[in-house]
């Protein structure tokens, strides 16, 4: 199991148009404050617009949520 100092969890639903900008913004901020040991986790509610694919291409781990974003934190 990979342990990271920081996990950033982003809930999404049909955010293909915006998720790349969000992830890049987070990466810039993490670099600016000097944190390199982190993971980006996108919790997707089965988007139909390709959100998961865009998130993966931008370095995020994608998990799918069926019952609420809180449940994703314990997966």
N, C-alpha and C positions, 0 to 999 in steps of 0.2 A: 504494500500500500504506500502510495506517495503522500508524504506529509508536507504541507505547505504552511508557511507562517500566516498567510492571509488567504481566505477564500471569499470571492466576491460573487454573490448570487443575484442573478437578474431574472425576474419572472417576465415571460413574454407571451404574447398572442398576436399573430399577424403583424410582426414588426420588421419584416425583411427590409423595408425601406430605410429603417433607422438603426438597426442593431449594429451594423458595421461602424457607424459614427460613434455610437455609445461605447463599443468595445475599444476603439482606437483612442477615444478620449480618456478612458480609464487607464489604458496602457501608458499614455503620455503622463498622466498624473502620478502613476506609480513610479515611473522613471524619474519624474521631477522630484519626488520626495525620497527617492533612493531605495524603494522596495522592489526587489527583484524576485523574491520567493513568494509567488502568489499564483492562484489559479482563477480562471474566469469560468463560472458555471452558469449556463443559461438553462432555465427551467421553462420549457416550452409546453404550452397547453394545446399541443397538436395543431399548430398553425397550418394554414392551407396555402400560405404565400411563399414558402421556402425559407422562413426564418431560421430554422435549424441548420440548413445547409450554409447559409450566409454566416451564421455564428461559428460553425465549425471551421469554415475557411478563414475566419479571423481569429482562430486560436482558442475558441471556447470549448469546453466540455458541454455537451448537450444531454440533458435528461428530460424525459417526458413526464408531465404531471397530469394526473386524472382527478385528484381530490383536493388540490389546494397547494399553494406555494409552501406552506408550513411543512407539509409532509415531505417535500423535496429536501429539506434540510437534514432529515434523518436517513435518507437513502444512502 
